[in-house]
Amino acid sequence: MTEPLRVLLADDQTLVRTGFRLILGADGIDVVAEATDGLEAVEAVRRTRPDVVLMDIRMPGMDGLEATRRILTGAEGGPRVIILTTFDLDRYVYAALSAGASGFLLKDVSPEHLTAAVRTVRTGDALLAPAITRRLVQRFTRHGDGTAALHRDLASLTPRELEVLGLLARGLTNAELAARLHLAEATVKTHVARILAKLGLRDRVQAVIVAYETGLVSAGENEAPDQA
């Protein structure tokens, strides 16, 4: 992609926004707008059409979770959202991932990790390794805690696609999937793309959540080694 990467910063702390703006700008990433609450973020997205939104989860008024839902609901080709938090296993982060966010970052993230994360989600990839997402899902699914859920019917998937989804949810990378199933890595990528398309999912993060919430995979079942 040759056009500059466009980012919107949504955080009620001025120092956080200022620091992130300086870090991103030094790496050639344009900060096109800033917002201090969720409503401002929603309006700024409509106005400026950023590629990526860095969204604080806890803000006054409309919080980052509701703002993420409004930004991503029905937003085909819309921005990617990265959740900012001070807690790495916050149930609000899980709910945001269910709503379509592409990953999360702790606010004390290093400058290198911040810019790499923004560039990663801009290309359409999920920020989280499946193993990290799995830990979130195991903690917050089926606990009746009010978090958002992704309800999907897996009947549209072929037996092979169900197999790929189950292994993906256990933390296997594309290369590991290819080796396990004796397939070319390109074929695995095609299967993953078809799974996302059939289930109406944005990325692998949501696919992992769906696999657990539908019961295709259970916590602790034949887990692959963490890839985090």
RAPE-V65651 format. One line per field, one symbol per residue. psi: psi as a letter, one per 20 degrees, with the letter a starting at -180 (. if undefined). burial: 1 if it has 16 or more other ideal C-beta (glycine too) atoms within 10 Angstrom, else 0. A space follows every 50 residues. Layout:
# RAPE-V65651
psi->???
burial->???
This chain:
# RAPE-V65651
psi->phqqppqppopiohhgggghgggghhjjppoiqqqirgghgghhghhimr hqpoophoqqcprhghggghhiojmpjarqpppprjpilphhgghhhhii qjaqqqikqqgghghhgghghhiiqqhqqhhghghgghhiqkikjjqqqo oqojhiqrhghhgggghghjjprgghggghjlrqhhgghgggghggghil qhahghgggghghijhqqpjolqrqpj.
burial->00001111111100001011101100001011111111111101100001 11111110100011111111110000011111111000010111111111 11111010100001101111110001111111111111011000001111 01010010001011101111111101110010100011001101110110 1111111111111101100000010000
